[in-house]
């Protein structure tokens, strides 16, 4: 049975969304194509009508998740022009420290080590998204020069991601909240 172009586009978008969630939750090797397709309500056989390979799907899922983060950070920046950095930091570090929302959370915190082991399009799409997020942070911080703003933004991004990674990894909820609280204090202010 043939599906319309609109339905095929909807199916592809659904597969990418589901895959992004499941990859963030279980890692790239923790979920198979058949599982993604089943979760999307589609048959495994239809996968290759949408993607050339699992790596193709991973690259698309990375791009979609990073684009969503760019839209969130842009919206937060625009809604809080006087404290864009604080708004981004609070939003980024909000939620349960042990992974509640991890399926829809940050691709960087969930999968950066897995992405580092991938090649080609996966790393390229992740790099593009990371640079786009960095551009938003550069505009959210002050500095004597654009170069200094960029350096600060890189340090803040690395600190925020590290904060989430550590908070998710510990098995003590109070300690996880402390990690996130300190991360918010340190990385959420624009100090010279």
C-alpha positions, 0 to 999 in steps of 0.5 A, a space after each residue: 500500500 502506497 502512502 502519500 508524500 505528506 504521510 511519508 514526510 510525517 512518518 519520517 519526522 516521527 521516526 527522527 523524533 522517536 529515534 532522538 528520544 530513544 538514542 538520548 535514553 539508551 545510547 546509539 548502540 542501545 536501540 536498534 532500527 527495528 525498535 525505533 520503527 516499532 515505537 514509531 508505529 511502522 514496520 522495520 521494512 519501511 526504514 530504508 525507504 526513509 534512510 540509507 543507514 542507521 548512521 543516517 538516522 543518527 545524523 538526522 536525529 542529532 540535527 533535529 535535537 540540536 535544532 530544537 535546542 537552538 529554537 529553545 535558547 533563541 526563544 529564551 534569549 529573546 524573552 529575557 534580553 537583560 539576562 539571556 544567560 541566566 534564562 538559558 542556564 536556569 532552563 538548561 539545568 531545570 528538572 530532575 537531576 536523574 534524567 527525568 526528561 532525558 529523552 527530550 533533554 540535551 543531545 550534548 549531555 546525553 550523547 557527546 561520548 557516543 558522537 565522538 566515536 562516530 564519523 562523518 555526518 553524525 559528528 558534522 551535524 552535531 558540530 553544526 548544532 553545537 556552533 549554533 548554540 555557542 553563537 547564542 551564548 556568545 550574544 548572551 555574555 559580555 566581554 572586552 571583545 568578541 573573542 573574549 565573549 566566545 571564550 567565555 561562551 565555550 567555557 559556560 557551554 562546557 560547564 553546563 553540559 558537565 553539570 548535567 552529566 555529573 548530576 545525572 551520573 550520581 546516585 544521591 539525589 541531594 548531591 545531584 541537586 547540589 551539583 545543579 545548584 552550584 552549576 547554575 550559580 557559577 555558569 548563570 552569571 556573566 562575570 568578567 
